[in-house]
Amino acid sequence: MKKWFAFTAIFLSSYIAFLVANTPLSLVINNVQLPKDIVLQGVSGSIWQGEISRVTIDNNAIEKVKTTVSFWSLFGLSPSIQVSFGDAMLSGPEGKLNLTVSSEQLTLTEVELYISANDIAQQLPLPIPLSAQGNVELFLSEIVIVTGNQLSCSKAEGDVLWSRAGVVALEQNIKLGKFSAEISCAEGDLLAKVSPKNNLGLSFDGGLTLTTQKISGKGYLKPGAKFPSQLRSALSFLGRPDNQGRYLLRF
């Protein structure tokens, strides 16, 4: 009798696992209420291995999103999902990450993101019209987002790099060198602190409030010997420098 119960339990468990494994991803997503600014297109595959041809967030498109769920992570009631997106031949960001979901937080590890610098520049309130060149690379060893009454960042460790930076402004192609920033969290906001070791003499702290998706920042531009000569005529757009020769930047 005990063997019969054991075989029955194994059979039922296997059958349930089979049904879950073959549940279409589209069926799951159709029963989830997404924020109104997020649109999914071309959902295919199962909940274990799925693909979304396009994710649009506030008119910003992420192409070819692939997901793989770790079966063993389900036993800890914290599903772990490997996510990759984008392609070198497609427009939009490219990258990968590991996402662990629990009842209280989202944990992202081994995050790699590559995005066009110009895509970022067009989202910012810049003092003069310009287009940016090159790619911005983001590497996060870990970021933890608390999902309580409102989203907040509790931990973040990583770096941002914009190498071979350049802009086209005032009808000129201007090389800027390299920029880097350190990623962290403070008071629930995700922060990026730009290293002042750059040709512009730029020191800047930027922040993203997760609940409102509002970007803010403050810093200074202090032209030095390596400051691009083509941009000196544009400094007047920034106002008057302070007694240390710095131009205030704020948005």
C-alpha positions in Angstrom: 0.0 0.0 0.0 2.8 2.4 0.9 4.5 1.7 -2.5 1.2 2.4 -4.2 0.9 5.8 -2.5 4.5 6.6 -3.3 4.1 5.7 -7.0 0.8 7.7 -7.1 2.5 10.7 -5.5 5.4 10.6 -8.0 3.0 10.2 -10.9 0.9 13.2 -9.8 3.9 15.3 -9.1 5.4 14.5 -12.5 2.1 15.2 -14.2 1.7 18.5 -12.5 5.3 19.5 -13.3 4.6 18.5 -17.0 1.5 20.7 -17.1 3.3 23.6 -15.5 6.3 23.2 -17.8 4.1 23.4 -20.8 2.0 26.3 -19.7 2.2 29.0 -22.4 4.0 32.2 -21.3 1.3 34.2 -23.0 -1.4 32.6 -20.8 0.5 33.7 -17.7 1.1 37.3 -18.9 -2.5 37.7 -20.1 -3.5 37.2 -16.4 -1.1 39.8 -15.1 -2.0 43.4 -14.9 1.0 45.4 -16.3 1.5 49.1 -15.8 -0.1 51.1 -18.6 3.2 52.4 -20.0 4.5 48.8 -20.6 3.4 47.0 -23.8 4.4 43.4 -24.7 4.4 42.1 -28.3 5.0 38.6 -29.7 4.9 36.5 -26.5 5.8 32.8 -27.2 7.2 29.8 -25.5 6.5 28.3 -22.0 7.0 29.7 -18.6 10.2 27.8 -18.4 11.7 29.1 -21.6 9.9 32.1 -23.1 10.5 34.9 -25.6 8.9 38.3 -26.1 9.7 39.9 -29.4 9.4 43.4 -28.1 8.8 45.2 -24.8 7.9 48.9 -25.0 8.4 51.0 -21.9 7.4 54.7 -22.3 8.0 54.5 -26.0 11.5 52.9 -25.5 11.7 49.5 -27.1 13.6 46.4 -25.9 13.8 43.8 -28.6 14.0 40.0 -28.4 13.6 39.3 -24.6 14.3 35.7 -23.6 13.6 34.2 -20.2 14.7 30.9 -18.6 13.3 29.9 -15.2 15.4 27.7 -12.9 13.3 24.7 -11.8 15.3 24.1 -8.6 14.8 27.7 -7.4 11.0 27.1 -7.1 11.7 24.8 -4.1 12.9 27.9 -2.2 9.8 29.9 -3.1 12.1 32.5 -4.8 12.0 31.9 -8.5 15.3 32.6 -10.3 15.0 33.8 -13.9 17.8 34.3 -16.5 17.0 37.1 -18.8 18.7 38.2 -22.0 17.6 40.9 -24.5 18.6 42.7 -27.6 21.0 41.8 -30.3 24.0 43.6 -32.0 22.0 43.7 -35.2 18.9 45.3 -33.6 18.3 48.8 -32.4 17.8 49.4 -28.6 19.6 48.1 -25.6 21.4 44.7 -25.3 22.2 42.8 -22.2 21.5 40.0 -19.7 20.8 39.5 -16.0 19.7 37.1 -13.4 16.5 38.0 -11.5 15.4 36.4 -8.2 11.8 37.2 -7.1 10.5 36.9 -3.6 7.5 38.3 -1.8 9.4 41.3 -0.5 12.0 42.2 -3.1 13.6 41.7 -6.5 17.3 40.9 -6.7 19.2 41.4 -9.9 22.7 39.9 -10.2 25.4 39.8 -12.9 23.7 42.6 -14.8 25.2 43.6 -18.1 23.6 46.4 -20.2 24.9 48.0 -23.4 22.9 51.0 -24.7 23.5 53.7 -27.2 24.7 56.9 -25.6 22.5 58.9 -27.9 19.4 57.1 -26.7 20.2 58.3 -23.2 21.1 61.8 -24.3 17.7 62.3 -26.0 16.0 61.6 -22.6 17.9 64.4 -20.8 17.1 68.2 -20.6 20.4 69.3 -22.2 21.3 73.1 -22.5 22.1 72.7 -26.2 20.9 70.3 -28.9 23.4 67.5 -29.6 23.7 63.8 -30.5 26.0 61.5 -28.5 28.3 58.9 -29.9 29.4 55.5 -28.7 27.8 53.1 -26.2 27.3 53.2 -22.5 28.1 50.0 -20.6 26.5 49.2 -17.2 27.8 46.4 -15.0 26.0 45.6 -11.7 27.2 42.8 -9.4 23.9 43.2 -7.5 20.9 45.4 -7.1 18.1 44.8 -4.6 14.7 46.5 -5.1 12.2 46.4 -2.3 8.6 45.9 -3.5 6.5 47.0 -0.5 4.0 49.8 -0.7 6.4 51.5 -3.1 9.5 50.5 -5.0 12.8 51.5 -3.4 16.5 50.6 -3.9 18.1 49.0 -0.8 21.4 47.9 -2.3 23.3 48.5 -5.5 26.9 47.8 -6.5 28.3 48.4 -10.0 29.8 50.8 -12.5 28.9 52.7 -15.7 31.4 53.3 -18.4 31.2 55.5 -21.5 34.4 54.9 -23.4 35.4 56.7 -26.6 32.7 59.3 -25.7 31.9 62.0 -28.2 29.1 64.3 -29.3 28.0 66.1 -32.4 27.1 69.7 -31.4 27.3 73.1 -32.9 27.9 71.3 -36.2 31.2 69.9 -34.9 32.3 66.3 -34.0 33.7 66.6 -30.5 35.7 63.9 -28.8 35.3 63.7 -25.0 37.5 60.8 -23.9 36.1 58.5 -21.2 33.5 58.8 -18.5 32.8 56.5 -15.6 30.3 56.4 -12.7 29.8 54.4 -9.6 26.3 53.0 -8.9 24.8 52.9 -5.4 21.6 53.5 -3.4 20.6 56.2 -1.0 17.2 56.8 0.7 15.6 54.4 -1.7 16.9 56.1 -4.9 19.3 54.6 -7.4 22.3 56.8 -7.7 25.1 57.3 -10.2 28.2 59.3 -9.1 30.3 60.5 -12.1 34.1 60.4 -11.6 35.6 63.9 -12.0 38.5 62.4 -14.0 37.3 63.3 -17.4 38.1 65.9 -20.2 35.1 68.1 -19.4 36.0 68.6 -15.7 32.5 67.2 -15.0 31.5 66.1 -11.5 27.9 65.0 -11.2 25.5 63.0 -9.0 22.4 61.7 -10.7 19.5 59.9 -9.1 16.4 57.8 -10.2 13.4 57.7 -7.9 11.9 54.3 -8.6 8.3 55.1 -7.5 7.9 58.0 -9.9 10.6 57.1 -12.5 11.8 60.7 -12.0 15.5 61.5 -12.9 17.3 64.3 -11.1 20.8 65.4 -10.8 23.2 68.1 -9.7 26.9 68.8 -10.5 29.5 71.1 -11.9 31.4 71.6 -15.1 34.9 73.1 -14.5 36.7 73.6 -17.8 40.4 72.8 -17.6 43.3 72.2 -19.9 41.7 69.2 -21.6 38.3 70.9 -22.1 37.4 70.7 -25.8 38.0 74.0 -27.5 34.9 73.6 -29.7 32.7 73.7 -26.6 34.0 76.9 -25.0 31.7 79.0 -27.0 28.8 77.0 -25.6 29.6 77.7 -22.0 27.5 80.8 -22.0 24.4 78.6 -22.3 25.2 77.4 -18.8 25.1 80.8 -17.2 27.9 82.4 -15.2 30.6 80.5 -13.4 31.0 80.7 -9.6 34.1 82.0 -7.9 35.8 78.6 -8.4 35.3 78.7 -12.2 32.5 76.1 -12.1 29.3 76.0 -14.0 26.3 74.6 -12.2 24.4 71.8 -13.8 21.0 70.8 -12.5 17.9 69.0 -13.7 
